[in-house]
């Protein structure tokens, strides 16, 4: 029953989802499941979302942990959902100690009080009795947590800015753009060795301004930037048509540490082309899983020795190449992908015209064609005369 009431609430959330007043959009559930499978949260990890909205990422982490514990306990009746992910929310079989650890592991914050209430209800409907979701602006001076979390997952607002005087002094990027500040904030919130998985507009990957470049340099030098996964522009339709990407990084050096060796050696790039749904405003479920399961499999088996073919969907690029003078810390997949041009042979124009004439009038001798009054036939005959 717990799973059913939670699913009903999720369905209602999806029906009322609209673009928020602060530029936030509801993250598709299959993208949340994908990101949870990439970071693989474990029981005892302290997990946060500093722009949690309706609590989707916290719920995604919770369901991943519960499912893995159920599988480890011998549950064999769990089957993949329509996106290929195995999930359950039912934690009833847990002892009180595990349940307490899990409930004390999830922390969410948002500046929209309506979203905070929706998030609290969402987690409660899925069996989390006392969710830790608070009304807080994690970019502001009033929020001073740092180095707290093992995992941070987020889809922060794509657009927007914050008053310069309100920005937390520990955020060092000289910008008021929230899409940049949130990524730096995720880095600040992580423990050393902690991992972040965040959705960003693709402009973050190649923006030419100093704050953009500084952020990318920080991700490559102070963090191990594990993956850049570009997503097609339809993923957030009908609410936004912007092209987005998933960044996955592990904190190695703290903000005040002297970097003696850049933390990233290679970055894994993947070009998602399909997510299992149509990329128009209807977002209709399509057959299969799109690239979702392929991303999970290939990410966890990535190897810089073998993932070298840049004509493929995924490949690895050395940090030194990304940081060189030519690329200047650009993280656009298209900058490193090798274009493949296939030679295509076309039929001769006369052969095409003869086939079109046959489709219009059937098998007719040339002498009889002149008597056909159809405008299309006359124009085809005129074209044929021009190329003879």
C-alpha positions in Angstrom: 0.0 0.0 0.0 2.9 2.3 0.8 4.2 2.0 -2.7 0.8 2.6 -4.2 0.0 5.8 -2.3 3.4 7.1 -3.1 3.0 6.4 -6.8 -0.4 8.2 -6.7 1.1 11.3 -5.1 4.0 11.2 -7.7 1.4 11.0 -10.5 -0.5 14.0 -9.1 2.8 16.0 -8.8 3.5 15.3 -12.5 0.0 16.5 -13.5 0.3 19.8 -11.7 4.0 20.3 -12.5 4.7 23.7 -14.0 7.7 26.0 -14.3 8.4 27.4 -10.9 8.6 31.1 -10.1 12.4 30.7 -9.4 13.2 28.9 -12.7 13.0 25.4 -11.4 11.4 22.4 -13.3 10.3 19.1 -12.1 13.0 16.5 -13.0 11.7 13.5 -14.9 11.6 10.5 -12.6 13.6 8.3 -15.1 16.4 10.8 -15.1 16.5 10.8 -11.3 16.7 7.0 -11.3 19.5 7.2 -13.9 21.5 9.6 -11.6 20.9 7.4 -8.5 22.3 4.4 -10.4 25.3 6.5 -11.4 26.2 7.6 -7.8 25.0 4.4 -6.1 24.2 5.8 -2.6 24.6 3.4 0.3 23.0 3.0 3.8 24.8 5.4 6.1 25.7 8.0 3.5 24.6 11.5 4.3 22.7 12.8 1.2 21.5 16.3 0.3 19.7 18.2 -2.4 20.2 22.0 -1.9 17.4 22.8 -4.4 15.1 19.9 -3.6 11.8 21.1 -5.0 9.3 18.2 -4.5 12.0 15.9 -3.1 12.5 13.8 -6.2 16.3 13.3 -5.8 16.0 12.5 -2.1 13.3 10.0 -2.9 15.4 8.6 -5.7 18.3 8.0 -3.4 16.0 6.5 -0.7 14.4 4.0 -3.2 17.8 3.0 -4.6 19.2 2.2 -1.1 16.0 0.3 -0.1 16.1 -1.7 -3.3 19.7 -2.7 -2.9 19.1 -3.7 0.7 16.1 -5.8 -0.4 18.1 -7.5 -3.2 20.9 -8.2 -0.7 18.4 -9.7 1.7 17.3 -12.2 -1.0 14.3 -10.5 -2.5 13.7 -12.0 -5.9 10.3 -10.7 -6.9 11.6 -7.2 -8.0 11.3 -6.6 -11.7 12.6 -3.7 -13.9 10.1 -0.8 -14.5 9.3 0.7 -17.8 12.7 2.5 -17.9 14.7 -0.6 -17.0 15.3 0.3 -13.3 14.6 -2.0 -10.4 13.0 -0.1 -7.6 10.9 -0.4 -4.5 10.0 2.1 -1.7 8.8 -0.6 0.7 11.1 -0.5 3.7 8.7 -2.3 6.0 11.0 -5.3 6.4 13.8 -3.2 7.8 14.6 -3.3 11.5 14.2 -0.1 13.4 17.9 0.7 13.4 18.3 0.6 9.6 15.1 2.6 9.2 16.4 5.2 11.6 19.8 5.4 9.8 18.1 5.8 6.5 15.6 8.5 7.6 18.4 10.5 9.2 20.5 10.4 6.0 18.4 12.6 3.7 18.4 16.4 3.7 16.6 18.8 1.4 16.5 22.6 1.2 14.5 25.0 -1.0 13.6 28.7 -1.1 10.0 28.0 -2.3 7.8 27.3 0.7 5.2 25.6 -1.5 7.9 23.2 -2.8 9.1 22.5 0.7 5.5 21.4 1.7 5.2 19.3 -1.5 8.6 17.7 -0.8 7.7 16.9 2.8 4.4 15.2 1.8 6.1 13.3 -1.0 8.7 11.7 1.3 6.1 11.0 3.9 3.8 9.3 1.3 6.7 7.0 0.5 7.3 5.9 4.1 9.8 8.5 5.4 8.0 9.6 8.6 10.1 12.6 9.6 11.7 14.1 6.4 14.6 16.6 6.9 13.4 19.2 4.4 13.8 22.9 5.4 13.0 26.3 4.0 16.5 27.7 3.3 18.5 29.5 0.7 21.7 27.5 0.4 23.4 30.2 -1.6 22.9 32.9 1.0 25.1 34.1 3.8 22.8 32.6 6.4 23.7 29.0 5.2 27.1 28.0 6.4 27.2 24.2 6.1 30.4 22.9 4.5 32.0 19.5 4.0 28.9 17.7 5.4 27.7 15.3 2.8 28.7 12.0 1.1 26.4 12.5 -1.9 24.7 15.6 -3.3 22.2 15.3 -6.1 20.5 18.3 -7.6 18.7 19.9 -10.5 19.2 23.6 -9.5 17.3 26.4 -11.3 18.5 26.8 -15.0 18.1 30.6 -15.0 18.1 33.3 -12.5 20.4 35.4 -10.4 20.9 36.4 -6.8 21.6 39.8 -5.3 25.4 40.1 -5.0 25.1 41.2 -1.4 23.2 38.1 -0.4 25.8 35.6 -1.8 27.6 33.4 0.7 31.2 34.7 1.1 32.5 31.1 0.8 31.3 31.1 -2.9 34.2 32.5 -4.7 33.0 32.7 -8.3 32.5 36.4 -9.3 29.0 36.0 -10.6 25.3 36.2 -9.7 24.3 33.4 -12.0 22.6 30.7 -9.9 23.4 27.9 -12.4 27.1 28.5 -11.7 26.9 29.2 -8.0 24.9 26.1 -7.3 27.6 23.9 -8.8 30.3 25.5 -6.7 27.9 25.2 -3.7 27.6 21.4 -4.3 31.4 21.2 -4.3 31.5 23.1 -1.0 28.8 20.9 0.6 30.6 17.6 -0.2 33.0 15.8 2.2 36.3 15.0 0.7 35.7 11.8 -1.3 32.0 12.7 -1.6 30.3 12.7 -5.0 27.9 15.1 -6.7 25.6 14.5 -9.6 24.0 17.6 -11.0 22.0 18.7 -14.0 23.2 21.9 -15.7 22.3 23.8 -18.8 24.8 23.0 -21.5 26.0 26.6 -21.6 27.9 25.8 -18.4 30.0 23.5 -20.4 31.3 26.1 -22.9 30.4 29.6 -21.5 33.3 31.9 -22.3 33.1 34.3 -19.3 35.6 34.1 -16.6 33.2 32.6 -14.0 32.3 29.7 -16.4 36.0 28.9 -17.1 36.9 29.2 -13.4 34.2 26.7 -12.4 35.2 24.2 -15.1 38.9 24.5 -14.0 37.8 23.9 -10.4 35.9 20.8 -11.4 38.9 19.4 -13.3 41.6 20.3 -10.7 40.0 20.2 -7.3 37.6 17.4 -8.2 37.8 14.2 -10.2 35.3 15.0 -12.9 34.0 11.5 -13.6 31.5 12.2 -16.3 29.8 14.7 -18.6 26.6 13.3 -20.0 24.8 15.5 -22.5 21.0 15.2 -22.9 18.8 16.1 -25.8 16.8 19.3 -25.6 13.4 17.6 -25.2 14.1 16.0 -21.9 12.4 18.8 -19.9 9.6 19.5 -22.3 6.9 20.8 -22.2 8.3 23.1 -19.5 11.7 23.9 -21.0 13.4 23.2 -24.3 16.9 24.0 -23.1 19.7 21.5 -23.7 21.1 20.1 -20.5 23.9 17.9 -19.2 24.7 15.7 -16.2 28.0 16.4 -14.4 29.3 13.8 -12.0 32.3 14.7 -9.9 34.1 13.6 -6.7 35.6 16.2 -4.3 39.4 15.5 -3.8 40.8 18.9 -2.8 39.1 21.3 -0.3 38.5 24.9 -1.2 41.5 26.1 0.9 43.9 23.2 0.0 46.9 23.8 -2.2 46.4 21.7 -5.3 49.7 19.8 -5.8 48.3 17.5 -8.6 45.0 18.1 -10.5 42.5 15.5 -9.4 41.0 14.6 -12.8 43.0 12.3 -15.1 40.3 11.5 -17.7 36.7 12.7 -18.3 34.1 10.2 -19.6 31.7 11.8 -22.1 28.4 10.3 -23.2 26.0 11.7 -25.8 22.5 10.7 -24.8 20.3 10.7 -27.9 17.2 9.0 -26.6 15.8 8.7 -23.1 12.9 6.3 -23.8 10.3 9.0 -24.4 9.4 11.2 -27.4 11.3 14.5 -27.3 8.2 16.6 -28.2 5.8 18.3 -25.8 3.8 15.1 -25.4 6.8 13.0 -24.1 5.1 9.7 -25.0 6.7 6.5 -23.8 8.5 4.7 -26.6 9.6 1.1 -26.9 12.7 0.2 -25.0 14.8 2.2 -22.6 16.5 4.6 -24.9 20.1 5.1 -23.8 19.4 4.9 -20.0 20.6 1.4 -19.3 23.5 1.7 -21.7 24.7 4.8 -19.8 24.7 3.0 -16.5 26.5 -0.1 -17.8 29.2 1.9 -19.8 29.8 4.4 -17.0 30.6 1.7 -14.4 32.8 -0.1 -16.9 34.6 2.9 -18.3 38.3 2.5 -19.1 40.6 5.2 -20.5 42.6 2.4 -22.2 39.7 1.2 -24.3 37.2 4.1 -24.4 39.2 5.9 -27.0 37.0 5.8 -30.2 35.6 9.3 -30.4 33.2 8.4 -33.2 31.2 6.4 -30.6 28.5 7.7 -28.2 30.9 7.6 -25.3 34.6 8.1 -25.0 37.2 9.4 -22.5 39.4 12.5 -22.9 42.6 13.3 -20.9 42.4 16.3 -18.6 45.6 17.6 -20.1 43.8 17.9 -23.5 40.8 19.7 -22.0 43.0 22.1 -20.2 45.4 22.9 -23.0 45.6 26.3 -24.7 43.4 25.3 -27.6 40.4 23.9 -25.6 40.8 26.2 -22.5 38.7 24.0 -20.2 35.8 23.6 -22.6 33.7 20.6 -21.7 31.5 20.5 -24.8 31.2 16.9 -26.0 31.1 18.2 -29.6 34.5 19.7 -29.2 36.1 16.3 -28.7 33.8 14.0 -30.7 35.0 12.8 -34.1 32.4 13.4 -36.8 31.8 10.4 -39.1 30.8 11.2 -42.7 29.2 8.3 -44.6 29.3 8.3 -48.4 25.8 8.1 -49.8 25.1 7.1 -53.4 22.0 8.5 -55.1 20.3 7.3 -58.3 20.8 9.2 -61.5 18.2 12.0 -62.0 16.7 10.4 -65.1 16.2 7.1 -63.1 14.4 9.0 -60.4 12.2 10.9 -62.9 11.3 7.6 -64.7 10.2 6.1 -61.5 8.0 9.1 -60.6 6.4 9.0 -64.0 5.7 5.3 -63.6 4.1 6.0 -60.2 1.8 8.6 -61.7 0.6 6.9 -65.0 1.9 3.3 -64.9 3.6 1.6 -67.8 2.9 4.0 -70.7 4.9 4.6 -73.9 6.5 8.0 -74.4 4.2 8.7 -77.3 1.2 8.3 -75.1 2.7 10.4 -72.2 2.3 13.6 -74.3 -1.5 13.2 -74.2 -1.6 13.0 -70.4 -3.0 16.3 -69.1 -1.9 15.9 -65.5 0.1 19.0 -64.4 2.6 16.8 -62.4 3.2 14.6 -65.5 3.8 17.6 -67.7 6.3 19.1 -65.2 8.1 15.7 -64.9 8.4 15.4 -68.7 9.7 19.0 -68.8 12.4 18.2 -66.2 13.3 15.0 -68.1 13.8 17.0 -71.2 16.1 19.4 -69.4 18.5 16.7 -68.3 18.6 14.7 -71.6 
